[in-house]
Amino acid sequence: MTNEQPAGFWSYTRRDDQLDGGRITRLSERIANAFEIITGEPLEIFIDKKSIEWGDAWRARLDSALTGTTFLIPIVTPKFLQSQECRREVIKFAGHAASLGLEELLLPIHYVNVPQLAHEVENQPADEVVELIARRQWVDWRELRLEDEDSPAYRQAVHKLATKLAEILENAPPATPVEIASPNQNEEDPPGFLEIMAEMEATLPAWQDTVQQFSAIIELIGTETQQATDEISLSDSRGGGFAGRMRVTEELTNRLTGPVRKVDELGTKYWAELSTIDPGVIGIIRQSSQSNLSTEDKESAREFFKVIQELAGVTRGTSAQLQSFSDNVGAAAQGSRQLRPQFRTIQAAVQKVIDGQAIIDEWSRMIGDMEEGEE
């Protein structure tokens, strides 16, 4: 199969498919069949993420300017958003599609109700993957999944979705790399590759500084939480009972107000910076592999890529630590209704940094593949 042929990557959790009696994987087969009947062309849908075929096809499609023939179809459920693997797939594909001006090739199916996506909840921390999905024309399957698979309503919906895929492919513009924005750009004298590289390189230390600030605040929150745990143990030993525990919890809630606000700000800042320039960096990596670049530009690119690889190594370790912290915070949140909103905010901020790591890791992978190819 060549990259010119249409293909879809079915992004879902196996557990959702098991709980729904295999209907999610059967839906992919029905859509592929309907697409072929409508267009006369096969649509290969990759389902098994653990297979070598999925991994090879995924990398080849993302790295190719022919991404205009490739869909990512996330099957969105609460479990989907809890899956780090599924979140990474959405983030990576969104960056590549945006770098080619082909955002419509991310086509989510809202399969089981996610209140944030349906705007049914308020005062919830923002989830950047939900926001990425919400900006697309997602397909509502929440009621349809309860229909009999052979019912007219279900078959018509499958046909409609396959038709939509065909129309997107038919009307999609040619893959066109987006222009890399420059703060100093003007119409008369646009920056060259070298100037853009220098500006991009200058932003990387700022991200690393944001991560360091984030880690410091998280450490403070951990210290405050541990102190409260020790105070509760002391209160229990003195017979303080539940009243003593409530007092300690209230004091901890007050002490965490400032740090929680700060960690939320830093998490939002980190994700916004990374996601904004992600398409441009992907474009730089692609462009640097072209033979028409000057020797000076290629050398500048190598230096820039070296900084990215170093940054990836630093943030990778930090993200692993933050994931462990987030898991512990989630468990602790179950014990106190008073602390739960703050802990949810902390978890959401940590998730932004973890999701940002998916962007940096993708840059690192592309750079590694490109350098390996040059060798």
HUQUI-V945243 format. One line per field, one symbol per residue. phi: phi as a letter, one per 40 degrees, with the letter a starting at -180 (. if undefined). A space follows every 10 residues. Layout:
phi = ???
This chain:
phi = .cccccabbc babdcdcccb ggcccccccc ccccccccbg bcbcbcbccc cccdcccccc ccccccdcbb bbbcccadcd cccccccccc cccccccccb gbccccbcbc cbdbdcccfb bbfbdcbccd cccccccccc bccccccccb cdcccccccc ccccdccccc bccdcbdccc cbdccbccbc ccdccccccc ccccdccccc cccdcccccc cccccccccc ccccccccgc gccccccccc ccdcccdcdc cccccccccc cccccccddc cdcccccccc cccccccccc cccccccccc cccccccccc cccccccccc cccccacccd cccccccccc cccccccccc ccdccccccc ccccc
